[in-house]
Amino acid sequence: MAENIALTEAVYYILLSLIEPNHGYGIMQNVSRLSGGRVNLAAGTLYGAITTMLERGWITALTGEGGSRKKEYLITPLGKAAAENEISRLRELLLNGENILGR
């Protein structure tokens, strides 16, 4: 079962970027695209998050094909559960805010 913790925006967008196999630079580009350019990951932030997500079992590293040096990553079922938990958490925040502010 996925931990029920709040994700940072970076981790959330990285998980979404790994629904299909992707490498570091591709992840950085996709996160920027998904966030409309609002979230731009530095390499250190990206690879620190990747290390943590690998340790938690949220993503897996794929073996490179044809001797490619680019390591690709892919979300795991545990990572999908973490992203789904975050979506539920964000929905709750939004609903409570709208209810209290009278929207």
MDAnalysis code that builds the backbone (N, CA, C; Angstrom):
import MDAnalysis as mda
import numpy as np

u = mda.Universe.empty(309, n_residues=103, atom_resindex=np.repeat(np.arange(103), 3), trajectory=True)
u.add_TopologyAttr("name", ["N", "CA", "C"] * 103)
u.add_TopologyAttr("resid", np.arange(1, 104))
u.add_TopologyAttr("resname", ["MET", "ALA", "GLU", "ASN", "ILE", "ALA", "LEU", "THR", "GLU", "ALA", "VAL", "TYR", "TYR", "ILE", "LEU", "LEU", "SER", "LEU", "ILE", "GLU", "PRO", "ASN", "HIS", "GLY", "TYR", "GLY", "ILE", "MET", "GLN", "ASN", "VAL", "SER", "ARG", "LEU", "SER", "GLY", "GLY", "ARG", "VAL", "ASN", "LEU", "ALA", "ALA", "GLY", "THR", "LEU", "TYR", "GLY", "ALA", "ILE", "THR", "THR", "MET", "LEU", "GLU", "ARG", "GLY", "TRP", "ILE", "THR", "ALA", "LEU", "THR", "GLY", "GLU", "GLY", "GLY", "SER", "ARG", "LYS", "LYS", "GLU", "TYR", "LEU", "ILE", "THR", "PRO", "LEU", "GLY", "LYS", "ALA", "ALA", "ALA", "GLU", "ASN", "GLU", "ILE", "SER", "ARG", "LEU", "ARG", "GLU", "LEU", "LEU", "LEU", "ASN", "GLY", "GLU", "ASN", "ILE", "LEU", "GLY", "ARG"])
u.atoms.positions = np.array([
    [0.846, -1.193, 0.000],
    [0.000, 0.000, 0.000],
    [0.884, 1.246, 0.000],
    [0.475, 2.230, -0.724],
    [1.244, 3.477, -0.815],
    [1.094, 4.262, 0.482],
    [2.172, 4.939, 0.842],
    [2.123, 5.811, 2.007],
    [1.147, 6.937, 1.719],
    [0.407, 7.335, 2.738],
    [-0.556, 8.414, 2.564],
    [0.085, 9.717, 3.032],
    [0.978, 10.244, 2.214],
    [1.684, 11.476, 2.545],
    [1.475, 12.483, 1.416],
    [1.586, 13.750, 1.771],
    [1.470, 14.804, 0.755],
    [2.715, 14.778, -0.122],
    [2.511, 14.855, -1.412],
    [3.623, 14.884, -2.361],
    [3.995, 16.324, -2.675],
    [5.262, 16.543, -2.938],
    [5.654, 17.840, -3.468],
    [5.160, 17.918, -4.913],
    [5.050, 19.127, -5.425],
    [4.658, 19.279, -6.830],
    [5.636, 18.557, -7.742],
    [6.922, 18.667, -7.430],
    [7.937, 18.032, -8.274],
    [7.714, 16.530, -8.329],
    [7.540, 15.896, -7.187],
    [7.336, 14.440, -7.148],
    [6.052, 14.063, -7.876],
    [4.988, 14.814, -7.643],
    [3.716, 14.541, -8.299],
    [3.862, 14.581, -9.820],
    [4.480, 15.641, -10.334],
    [4.647, 15.762, -11.777],
    [5.636, 14.740, -12.338],
    [6.643, 14.383, -11.580],
    [7.572, 13.339, -12.036],
    [6.828, 12.014, -12.170],
    [6.008, 11.677, -11.177],
    [5.229, 10.439, -11.267],
    [4.327, 10.447, -12.503],
    [3.660, 11.567, -12.741],
    [2.796, 11.664, -13.934],
    [3.607, 11.526, -15.217],
    [4.838, 11.997, -15.190],
    [5.700, 11.937, -16.374],
    [6.212, 10.533, -16.648],
    [6.027, 9.636, -15.690],
    [6.560, 8.284, -15.847],
    [5.474, 7.236, -16.081],
    [4.316, 7.677, -16.551],
    [3.275, 6.719, -16.956],
    [3.805, 5.883, -18.118],
    [4.647, 6.492, -18.921],
    [5.383, 5.780, -19.963],
    [6.865, 5.965, -19.661],
    [7.715, 5.036, -20.097],
    [9.149, 5.173, -19.802],
    [9.694, 6.522, -20.268],
    [10.544, 7.105, -19.438],
    [11.105, 8.407, -19.756],
    [12.464, 8.533, -19.082],
    [13.327, 9.354, -19.656],
    [14.665, 9.602, -19.105],
    [14.684, 10.992, -18.475],
    [15.766, 11.313, -17.779],
    [15.857, 12.544, -17.005],
    [15.484, 13.806, -17.750],
    [16.101, 14.054, -18.885],
    [15.817, 15.283, -19.626],
    [14.369, 15.310, -20.100],
    [13.858, 14.159, -20.530],
    [12.454, 14.065, -20.954],
    [11.508, 14.353, -19.807],
    [11.863, 13.893, -18.611],
    [11.040, 14.166, -17.427],
    [11.013, 15.668, -17.165],
    [12.187, 16.301, -17.203],
    [12.256, 17.744, -16.947],
    [11.393, 18.511, -17.947],
    [11.456, 18.129, -19.206],
    [10.655, 18.801, -20.237],
    [9.162, 18.584, -19.998],
    [8.792, 17.358, -19.649],
    [7.383, 17.040, -19.459],
    [6.813, 17.759, -18.234],
    [7.575, 17.821, -17.153],
    [7.117, 18.529, -15.952],
    [6.862, 19.999, -16.287],
    [7.759, 20.610, -17.030],
    [7.572, 22.005, -17.426],
    [6.328, 22.152, -18.289],
    [6.124, 21.230, -19.212],
    [4.953, 21.287, -20.099],
    [3.657, 21.107, -19.304],
    [3.620, 20.099, -18.417],
    [2.416, 19.831, -17.635],
    [2.032, 21.007, -16.748],
    [3.036, 21.702, -16.220],
    [2.775, 22.806, -15.291],
    [2.678, 24.155, -16.007],
    [2.665, 24.145, -17.310],
    [2.600, 25.388, -18.063],
    [3.826, 26.262, -17.851],
    [4.969, 25.613, -17.587],
    [6.217, 26.331, -17.397],
    [6.434, 26.845, -15.985],
    [5.493, 26.573, -15.090],
    [5.582, 27.063, -13.716],
    [6.581, 26.269, -12.877],
    [6.704, 24.953, -13.152],
    [7.625, 24.095, -12.401],
    [8.757, 23.684, -13.339],
    [9.950, 24.133, -13.021],
    [11.134, 23.775, -13.798],
    [12.124, 23.095, -12.867],
    [12.416, 21.849, -13.144],
    [13.282, 21.057, -12.271],
    [14.748, 21.229, -12.623],
    [15.556, 21.458, -11.612],
    [17.005, 21.399, -11.781],
    [17.403, 19.930, -11.710],
    [18.542, 19.595, -12.285],
    [18.990, 18.200, -12.316],
    [19.113, 17.626, -10.905],
    [19.641, 18.409, -9.974],
    [19.800, 17.919, -8.604],
    [18.481, 17.574, -7.950],
    [17.487, 18.426, -8.164],
    [16.148, 18.173, -7.621],
    [15.565, 16.915, -8.239],
    [15.673, 16.798, -9.558],
    [15.126, 15.642, -10.262],
    [15.755, 14.350, -9.767],
    [17.076, 14.286, -9.753],
    [17.723, 13.019, -9.412],
    [17.634, 12.704, -7.923],
    [17.518, 13.738, -7.072],
    [17.244, 13.485, -5.657],
    [15.872, 12.860, -5.481],
    [14.885, 13.391, -6.195],
    [13.527, 12.844, -6.130],
    [13.482, 11.436, -6.709],
    [14.187, 11.206, -7.811],
    [14.226, 9.872, -8.414],
    [14.808, 8.862, -7.426],
    [15.886, 9.234, -6.747],
    [16.496, 8.335, -5.764],
    [15.487, 7.968, -4.677],
    [14.793, 8.969, -4.151],
    [13.793, 8.721, -3.105],
    [12.666, 7.831, -3.622],
    [12.183, 8.109, -4.825],
    [11.083, 7.319, -5.372],
    [11.507, 5.885, -5.681],
    [12.749, 5.691, -6.098],
    [13.268, 4.334, -6.293],
    [13.293, 3.584, -4.961],
    [13.758, 4.269, -3.906],
    [13.822, 3.646, -2.580],
    [12.442, 3.279, -2.061],
    [11.450, 4.096, -2.361],
    [10.077, 3.835, -1.900],
    [9.348, 2.821, -2.777],
    [9.942, 2.475, -3.915],
    [9.308, 1.532, -4.827],
    [8.236, 2.161, -5.699],
    [8.234, 3.501, -5.803],
    [7.231, 4.200, -6.603],
    [7.573, 4.194, -8.082],
    [8.845, 4.051, -8.399],
    [9.292, 3.967, -9.792],
    [10.335, 2.855, -9.882],
    [10.599, 2.441, -11.100],
    [11.640, 1.447, -11.343],
    [12.540, 1.959, -12.469],
    [13.806, 1.583, -12.383],
    [14.751, 1.932, -13.445],
    [14.724, 0.817, -14.478],
    [14.650, 1.186, -15.738],
    [14.626, 0.211, -16.824],
    [16.035, 0.033, -17.373],
    [16.322, -1.149, -17.853],
    [17.633, -1.385, -18.459],
    [17.683, -0.717, -19.813],
    [18.801, -0.075, -20.094],
    [18.969, 0.620, -21.364],
    [19.059, -0.348, -22.524],
    [18.570, 0.084, -23.661],
    [18.615, -0.750, -24.858],
    [19.719, -0.277, -25.778],
    [20.383, -1.194, -26.399],
    [21.390, -0.871, -27.400],
    [22.569, -0.087, -26.858],
    [22.896, -0.293, -25.590],
    [24.044, 0.385, -25.001],
    [23.821, 1.861, -24.721],
    [22.565, 2.302, -24.747],
    [22.271, 3.709, -24.489],
    [22.649, 4.070, -23.063],
    [23.234, 5.254, -22.885],
    [23.596, 5.723, -21.554],
    [22.412, 6.345, -20.842],
    [21.346, 6.657, -21.572],
    [20.172, 7.269, -20.965],
    [19.400, 6.219, -20.172],
    [19.289, 6.428, -18.868],
    [18.518, 5.519, -18.037],
    [17.072, 5.987, -18.043],
    [16.179, 5.050, -18.300],
    [14.765, 5.380, -18.293],
    [14.117, 4.847, -17.019],
    [13.048, 5.503, -16.636],
    [12.319, 5.148, -15.424],
    [10.853, 4.963, -15.785],
    [10.136, 4.201, -14.931],
    [8.719, 3.931, -15.157],
    [8.025, 3.851, -13.802],
    [6.820, 4.405, -13.721],
    [6.041, 4.345, -12.492],
    [5.640, 2.900, -12.200],
    [5.563, 2.545, -10.929],
    [5.126, 1.215, -10.501],
    [3.682, 1.313, -9.996],
    [3.034, 0.182, -9.753],
    [1.693, 0.242, -9.160],
    [1.681, 1.007, -7.827],
    [2.733, 0.879, -7.043],
    [2.825, 1.617, -5.781],
    [2.917, 3.124, -6.045],
    [3.638, 3.511, -7.091],
    [3.735, 4.916, -7.462],
    [2.407, 5.454, -7.964],
    [1.682, 4.638, -8.726],
    [0.355, 5.056, -9.194],
    [-0.578, 5.272, -8.004],
    [-0.480, 4.395, -7.006],
    [-1.312, 4.547, -5.809],
    [-0.950, 5.833, -5.068],
    [0.332, 6.164, -5.003],
    [0.763, 7.408, -4.349],
    [0.199, 8.619, -5.082],
    [0.219, 8.590, -6.412],
    [-0.331, 9.696, -7.203],
    [-1.846, 9.786, -7.017],
    [-2.521, 8.651, -6.986],
    [-3.968, 8.645, -6.786],
    [-4.337, 9.168, -5.398],
    [-3.544, 8.805, -4.383],
    [-3.771, 9.341, -3.037],
    [-3.619, 10.857, -3.032],
    [-2.634, 11.364, -3.768],
    [-2.423, 12.806, -3.833],
    [-3.597, 13.498, -4.519],
    [-4.128, 12.899, -5.569],
    [-5.294, 13.469, -6.248],
    [-6.471, 13.548, -5.285],
    [-6.690, 12.496, -4.498],
    [-7.777, 12.503, -3.507],
    [-7.553, 13.580, -2.455],
    [-6.306, 13.718, -2.004],
    [-5.979, 14.730, -0.998],
    [-6.237, 16.136, -1.552],
    [-5.820, 16.367, -2.790],
    [-6.020, 17.676, -3.408],
    [-7.500, 17.977, -3.634],
    [-8.268, 16.958, -4.003],
    [-9.720, 17.153, -4.174],
    [-10.362, 17.578, -2.854],
    [-9.944, 16.921, -1.762],
    [-10.477, 17.269, -0.441],
    [-10.137, 18.713, -0.081],
    [-8.886, 19.112, -0.331],
    [-8.477, 20.490, -0.050],
    [-9.325, 21.478, -0.843],
    [-9.509, 21.206, -2.112],
    [-10.277, 22.086, -2.988],
    [-11.724, 22.174, -2.530],
    [-12.340, 21.031, -2.250],
    [-13.736, 21.012, -1.823],
    [-13.927, 21.777, -0.514],
    [-13.027, 21.545, 0.446],
    [-13.148, 22.253, 1.722],
    [-12.970, 23.748, 1.537],
    [-12.020, 24.138, 0.712],
    [-11.816, 25.561, 0.454],
    [-13.012, 26.197, -0.210],
    [-13.563, 25.524, -1.196],
    [-14.741, 26.063, -1.890],
    [-15.942, 26.150, -0.949],
    [-16.128, 25.139, -0.113],
    [-17.248, 25.157, 0.828],
    [-17.117, 26.287, 1.840],
    [-15.930, 26.494, 2.350],
    [-15.723, 27.519, 3.374],
    [-15.785, 28.918, 2.768],
    [-15.248, 29.076, 1.581],
    [-15.238, 30.399, 0.957],
    [-16.518, 30.697, 0.188],
    [-17.443, 29.750, 0.176],
    [-18.743, 29.985, -0.415],
    [-18.780, 29.990, -1.924],
    [-17.949, 29.197, -2.555],
    [-17.953, 29.167, -4.023],
    [-18.966, 28.182, -4.535],
])
